[in-house]
Amino acid sequence: MENEDFTLDFMGYKAMCHCRPIIQRLHNKRDPKIVSSEKHIDLSRSHETILDCGTLEKCYQQIFDEAVKKYNAKQKRKDRRIENYLETILKDKRKGKHKNIKADGSRKPAYEMVLQLGNRDNRPDDDVVSRVLKDFCNFLIENYPNIVPIGIYLHNDEFSIDEETRQKVFSPVHIHFDYVYVAHLGKSLKTGMELQCSMSGALAEMGFVTAKGKGTAQQQFEEAVRHDLQDFAEERGIKIDRTPGEKHSHKEKPVYQQMKENERKEKRLSKKEQQLEQDRTDLDNNIESFNQKSEQLEKDIQANTEKSLDLFIKESKLSKKEKEQSSKQSELEQQESDLQSREVLVEMKESNNKYQRERNEKKERELAERERVVELGEAPLLEKQKELDEQKNEIDQKAKNAEQTLQDAQTIQTENEKTSKNLELEQNDLERDKSLFKTSSQKVGAYNQIWDEVERKNMSIDSEISTFKNNRFEDFTSRFNKFVGNVKKIVTAITTELNWYKAAFKDFWHKTPRDFRNLADEMDRNKCEDFSDYNKKFYNGELDYQIQEKNQIQLQHSVRQKKINDAYEWNR
């Protein structure tokens, strides 16, 4: 099955059943006039009309026509006869009992049930789900006889746009089951026609009665159908996740949209903040690496300096030895001169003193040996001098390279400091935006809390006045403070709701004819058929100028992020 994870963590698929008195039959039947303006539908995908009994008037005639005729036949007064049962239901001024004083308790002629398995991120195979849901509709008709179907429609063509990838994400297969509640005289009804449209009566006949601790009859019915769908799907091999879902109080659409938008912005800011934190960490690592290299470079320079000093000392010692050798050489030369003088004397006396000649020859041999020793001693000194010169040149070149490396390191440090300052500015901007979104979210949350409290406690100014008057045994100051506090909450809740209605029309009273012409041009440009469509696109951020602004912000963010990334790559 599609998107199924066969690991131990896979819990199964959620089963959804939701009943509501709002039916959009033209949308369900995919009427071209309606669907052409709905941007979340891809008509190239499958959609199927399983059952369609025609208009609501025609359906009421098929269900209640015989009962209406029998009822009218018993009436002697014409004013008590029913001419059109559907109009009678729509004009009925009776209201049901609701805890929520703002709830619409008027009678509804028909209801809709939405059935679905899985969600857009975790769902079974579309073909398998289609067969299961179709079979389950037959199961509903057989097991819940007090709901009469008037239309069954299968949809697999709706999608949403992912905010990050901007790609289509298709919704799972689901069915719209349109039906009418039918109650019987003598079972749950005491007067009137044999068959009547009555939600409470029909649910009572099926065993669902509002009771404390069990919820309303409609809630019990909806929960029973959902459990039936879970069992029905599991019997056909689909794993179902039966863990209870998250519960939350109902909120008005503008408030809910604002909360979701704040959550999405909070996630994007958190992601960007993590990226900046990672960039800052990388920058700190680069600075630490640079400091380590600088310290190593200073150590190398110090070592080279010490080595150069040692070579200089050795060179000085060698120079001293050379001076001593030169002094010895001068002495030898002086000795050689003396020997030559003596040799002349020897030659002059050779004839007379042979012994002296031999002695002189012996001394000459000794002097020759000494000269050879002196020549052999000069060669290592010359070779050593050459070696010292080469080492000195090498040390000078390393010193120049070390100086250039130090300059490059200082340049890199300057660039890193600039990059760090830019990142700090980016971080400050993110913190400011995050603070603004957090303040907006807290403000919306406070208003919603007050509105929910007023709605939950069914608070009104009349009831507070009555409570204030009746609790006479309570301290006046505490009664008065409690009364003023509750009145403030009621006024705040009313003001909040009025602001929701005012938001769409606050600028209309001051617009000029030119403003309306511009508005009409803008509606044409955005292909809006009426102002409701325009207002919907405005709050969803789908107008052309809003899309351009989003794209421009995204482009600026990409360019700025690329510059930061390029700077880090260059520093590495």
Helices and strands as residue ranges (DSSP letters): E 15-20, H 25-28, H 32-35, E 47-52, H 56-74, G 78-80, H 85-91, E 111-117, H 126-143, E 147-155, E 159-161, E 168-170, E 174-181, E 183-184, E 195-196, H 199-205, H 217-235, H 253-348, H 354-456, H 461-470, H 476-503, G 508-510, H 513-525, H 531-540, H 544-571
